[in-house]
Amino acid sequence: VRFDGRTRTEDLATQLQLMTVYTSDPAYRPEAFKREQQTNLSGLDQYEATPGGVVRRNFAGLVHSGDPRWTFPDRAELSAAKSEDFEALFRPMVSNGPIDITIVGDVTVDDAIRMTAETFGALPPRPETAPSNDWGDVRFPAANKTPVLRTHSGRADIAAAALGVPVGDLLSDLPRSFTANIAVQIFQNRLIDRFRIAEGASYAPRGVVDLSREVPGYGCAYFSVGTEPEKVPRFYAVVEEIATDLRSHDVSPDELARAREPIVETLKHQQQGNEYWIACLHHAQTDSRRLDRIRNSLTGYGKVTAGDIRVFAATYFSPEKFWKFEVLPAAVR
């Protein structure tokens, strides 16, 4: 359970008071639950109407072993949900769970400590609980030759496709995470050149690195595109061609720089805002690797070489590891 807030420096004490009240005396109002339930039920048809909506609804569950924590519920499950079940699940965590507080922004350390002591620090002591890394058996799906297929109810001339590989989590191998981000950026740049421009695809392909900060061993890289149904097989073929080349040849210094520089500049910009620090400092009190990541990110990206990219591609971008997923129009399935 996570509460967050944004406020002016002069209102921080009030913000902490409000969040302390939410934590110490929460109200589980049935009408609020039912309103959220109805909103989700109303949105189901919208998800069905486009390939992108089906991807947003289904992808996370598919790549997390169908675990309910990542799987969007269907209409029957949403309809059967009860407010008292929600309260039974969340009340113990909110009322007795350990509290981890992060404050960033224009406030001194002494003021942050004082205001926290006056609010959360004044709550009754809670049971000592060791951090748990038991996330269960959550895995990226096994490779497949026949793509996992879902359908949408919209236009017959639009589809979506994705191809992913397991990589590993974020914190157990920080150098790998820096290499992964640059390698996927290079891959995405080539996909745009080869598929969108050369093949005339409707939308730009996208490359994503998703390495978990929480689930040990879990992480993936994937490439996706919105296109015409008849071009989906070509998308898979182009991905495999690019992967083969990255495994076989070093990228040029110019291509490496074109991929690295936007990542570094984006990181520098993010470090000027509170959102970056809130995200990266989360759980840093109990896992010092999160601090290592902050300290080493800029230099870490600078150390990635063409040889590192080739080794990464040889390790992860191999056809026997590719998992494929596509969304086709129901009318022409």
C-alpha positions in Angstrom: 0.0 0.0 0.0 1.4 3.4 -1.0 0.2 6.9 -0.2 1.9 9.9 -1.8 1.3 13.6 -2.0 2.7 16.7 -3.5 2.6 20.1 -1.8 4.3 23.4 -1.1 7.2 23.4 1.4 5.2 25.5 3.8 2.3 23.0 3.7 4.4 19.9 4.3 3.5 19.6 8.0 -0.2 19.6 7.0 0.4 17.1 4.2 2.0 14.7 6.7 -0.8 15.2 9.2 -3.3 14.3 6.5 -1.4 11.2 5.4 -1.0 10.1 9.0 -4.8 10.3 9.5 -5.3 8.2 6.3 -3.0 5.6 7.8 -4.2 5.6 11.4 -8.0 6.0 10.8 -8.8 4.9 7.3 -12.4 4.7 6.1 -13.5 1.9 3.8 -16.7 3.4 2.3 -18.7 1.0 0.2 -19.9 3.7 -2.1 -16.4 4.7 -3.1 -15.6 1.0 -3.8 -18.7 0.6 -5.9 -18.0 3.8 -7.9 -14.5 2.5 -8.7 -16.0 -0.9 -9.5 -18.5 0.6 -12.0 -15.8 2.7 -13.6 -13.7 -0.5 -14.3 -16.8 -2.3 -15.6 -17.7 0.5 -17.9 -14.1 0.5 -19.4 -14.1 -3.1 -20.4 -15.7 -2.5 -23.8 -13.2 0.3 -24.5 -10.3 -2.1 -24.0 -11.9 -4.5 -26.5 -12.3 -1.9 -29.2 -8.7 -1.4 -30.2 -5.5 -3.6 -30.3 -3.7 -1.2 -28.1 -6.5 -1.5 -25.5 -6.3 -5.3 -25.5 -2.5 -5.1 -25.1 -2.9 -2.7 -22.1 -5.4 -5.1 -20.6 -3.7 -8.4 -21.2 0.0 -7.9 -21.5 1.0 -7.5 -17.9 -0.8 -10.6 -16.8 0.6 -12.7 -19.7 4.2 -11.8 -18.9 3.8 -12.4 -15.1 2.6 -16.0 -15.1 -1.0 -15.0 -15.0 -0.5 -13.8 -11.4 -3.7 -12.0 -10.2 -1.5 -9.0 -9.0 -0.8 -8.2 -12.6 -3.9 -9.6 -14.4 -6.8 -7.4 -15.3 -10.0 -9.0 -14.0 -12.8 -10.0 -16.4 -16.4 -8.8 -16.1 -17.5 -11.7 -13.8 -14.6 -11.1 -11.4 -15.2 -7.4 -11.3 -18.9 -7.8 -10.7 -18.3 -10.3 -7.9 -15.8 -8.1 -6.0 -17.1 -6.8 -2.6 -16.1 -3.8 -0.6 -15.7 -6.0 2.6 -13.2 -8.2 0.8 -11.2 -5.1 -0.1 -11.2 -3.9 3.5 -10.2 -7.4 4.8 -7.2 -7.3 2.5 -6.0 -3.8 3.1 -6.9 -3.0 6.7 -4.1 -5.3 8.2 -1.5 -3.8 5.9 -2.5 -0.2 6.6 -3.1 -0.6 10.3 -0.2 -2.8 11.3 2.2 -3.0 8.4 5.7 -1.4 8.6 5.9 2.3 7.5 8.6 3.4 5.1 8.7 7.2 4.6 10.5 9.1 1.8 10.5 12.9 1.6 12.2 14.8 -1.2 12.2 18.4 -2.2 12.9 21.8 -0.8 13.0 20.9 2.9 15.9 20.5 5.4 16.8 17.1 6.9 16.1 18.4 10.4 12.7 19.8 9.4 11.8 16.5 7.7 12.8 14.5 10.7 10.9 16.8 13.1 7.7 16.8 11.1 7.8 13.0 10.6 8.3 12.5 14.3 5.3 14.7 15.1 3.0 12.8 12.8 3.9 9.2 11.8 6.4 9.0 14.6 3.6 9.6 17.2 1.6 6.6 16.1 1.6 3.5 18.4 4.5 1.1 17.7 3.9 -1.5 15.1 5.2 -5.1 15.0 8.8 -5.5 13.7 8.5 -7.1 10.3 11.5 -8.2 8.2 11.2 -7.2 4.5 9.9 -10.1 2.4 11.1 -11.0 -1.1 8.7 -13.9 -1.5 6.8 -12.9 -4.6 5.9 -16.5 -5.5 6.7 -18.1 -8.9 6.4 -15.1 -11.2 8.2 -15.7 -14.5 8.4 -14.4 -18.0 6.6 -16.8 -20.3 8.5 -19.5 -22.2 9.5 -19.0 -25.8 6.9 -19.8 -28.4 6.9 -20.4 -32.2 3.1 -19.7 -32.5 2.3 -16.3 -31.0 -0.2 -16.0 -28.1 -3.3 -14.6 -29.8 -6.0 -12.2 -28.6 -8.6 -10.4 -30.7 -10.2 -7.0 -30.6 -13.6 -5.8 -31.8 -12.5 -2.8 -33.7 -11.5 -2.0 -37.3 -10.4 -4.9 -39.5 -7.3 -3.1 -40.7 -5.4 -2.6 -37.4 -3.5 -5.1 -35.2 -0.7 -5.1 -32.6 2.3 -7.4 -32.1 4.9 -7.8 -29.4 8.0 -9.9 -29.0 9.9 -10.2 -25.7 12.7 -12.0 -23.9 13.5 -12.5 -20.2 16.5 -10.5 -18.9 16.6 -10.5 -15.1 15.9 -8.0 -12.4 17.3 -4.5 -12.0 19.2 -4.5 -8.8 21.1 -7.8 -8.9 23.3 -6.7 -11.9 23.4 -2.9 -12.4 25.9 -2.9 -15.3 23.5 -5.3 -17.1 20.7 -2.8 -16.6 22.7 0.0 -18.2 23.6 -2.2 -21.1 20.0 -3.4 -21.5 18.7 0.2 -21.8 21.2 1.1 -24.5 20.9 -2.1 -26.4 17.1 -1.8 -26.5 17.4 1.8 -27.7 19.7 0.7 -30.5 17.2 -2.0 -31.4 14.3 0.4 -31.4 16.2 2.9 -33.6 16.8 0.1 -36.1 13.2 -1.1 -35.9 12.0 2.4 -36.8 14.3 2.5 -39.7 13.6 -1.0 -41.0 9.9 -1.5 -40.2 8.2 1.9 -40.0 10.1 3.6 -42.7 11.0 0.8 -45.1 7.9 -1.3 -44.6 5.5 1.7 -44.3 4.1 0.7 -40.9 1.4 2.9 -39.5 2.9 3.4 -36.0 6.5 3.6 -34.7 7.7 0.4 -33.1 8.7 0.7 -29.5 11.3 -1.0 -27.4 10.9 -1.3 -23.6 13.2 -2.5 -20.8 11.2 -3.6 -17.7 13.5 -4.8 -15.0 11.8 -5.3 -11.7 13.1 -3.5 -8.6 10.9 -5.7 -6.4 10.7 -9.2 -7.8 14.1 -11.0 -7.6 15.2 -12.4 -11.0 12.3 -10.9 -12.9 12.7 -8.6 -15.9 12.2 -8.4 -19.6 12.9 -6.5 -22.8 10.2 -6.4 -25.5 9.4 -4.7 -28.8 5.9 -3.8 -29.9 4.1 -2.2 -32.8 0.7 -1.2 -34.1 0.3 -2.1 -37.7 -1.9 -3.8 -40.3 -2.7 -7.5 -39.7 -0.8 -8.6 -42.8 2.4 -7.0 -41.7 2.6 -8.7 -38.3 4.7 -11.6 -39.6 7.1 -9.1 -41.2 7.5 -7.4 -37.8 8.6 -10.6 -36.2 11.0 -11.3 -39.1 12.6 -7.8 -38.9 13.1 -8.2 -35.1 14.9 -11.5 -35.7 17.0 -10.0 -38.5 18.1 -7.1 -36.2 18.8 -9.5 -33.3 21.0 -11.7 -35.6 23.0 -8.7 -36.7 23.5 -7.4 -33.1 24.7 -10.8 -32.1 27.1 -11.0 -35.0 28.6 -7.5 -35.3 29.7 -4.7 -33.0 27.7 -1.5 -33.4 29.5 1.6 -34.6 30.7 4.3 -32.3 28.2 6.7 -33.8 25.2 4.3 -33.3 26.3 3.6 -29.7 26.5 7.4 -29.1 23.1 8.1 -30.7 21.5 5.5 -28.4 23.4 6.5 -25.2 23.1 10.3 -25.3 19.3 10.6 -25.1 19.2 8.2 -22.2 21.9 10.2 -20.3 20.3 13.5 -21.1 16.8 12.2 -20.0 18.3 10.9 -16.8 20.0 14.3 -16.0 16.7 16.0 -16.6 14.8 13.5 -14.4 17.3 14.0 -11.5 16.2 17.7 -11.4 12.7 16.6 -10.4 11.2 15.2 -7.2 9.5 12.3 -9.0 12.8 10.7 -9.9 14.1 10.8 -6.3 10.8 9.5 -4.8 10.9 6.5 -7.2 14.6 5.7 -6.8 14.7 6.1 -3.0 11.7 3.9 -2.3 12.9 1.1 0.0 16.5 2.4 0.0 16.6 2.2 3.8 16.4 -1.6 3.5 18.2 -2.2 0.2 21.4 -0.2 -0.3 21.6 -1.3 -4.0 19.0 1.3 -4.7 21.5 4.0 -3.6 24.2 2.3 -5.7 22.0 2.7 -8.7 21.5 6.4 -8.1 25.2 7.0 -7.6 26.4 4.9 -10.6 23.8 5.5 -13.3 25.5 8.3 -15.2 28.9 6.8 -15.1 27.4 3.3 -15.6 25.9 4.3 -19.0 29.2 5.9 -19.9 31.1 2.6 -19.4 28.9 0.6 -21.8 30.9 -0.5 -24.9 30.1 -1.9 -28.3 31.4 -5.2 -27.0 29.0 -5.1 -24.1 26.1 -4.6 -26.5 27.2 -7.6 -28.6 27.5 -9.9 -25.6 24.1 -8.7 -24.3 22.5 -9.5 -27.7 24.2 -12.9 -27.8 22.9 -13.7 -24.3 19.3 -12.5 -24.6 18.4 -11.7 -28.2 18.3 -15.3 -29.5 15.3 -16.8 -31.3 15.0 -19.7 -28.9 14.1 -17.1 -26.2 11.6 -15.1 -28.1 8.0 -14.9 -26.8 5.5 -13.6 -29.2 2.1 -12.0 -28.7 -0.4 -10.5 -31.1 -3.8 -8.9 -31.3 -5.8 -9.3 -34.5 -9.2 -8.1 -35.5 -11.9 -10.6 -34.5 -13.6 -10.2 -37.9 -10.7 -11.7 -39.8 -9.4 -14.2 -37.4 
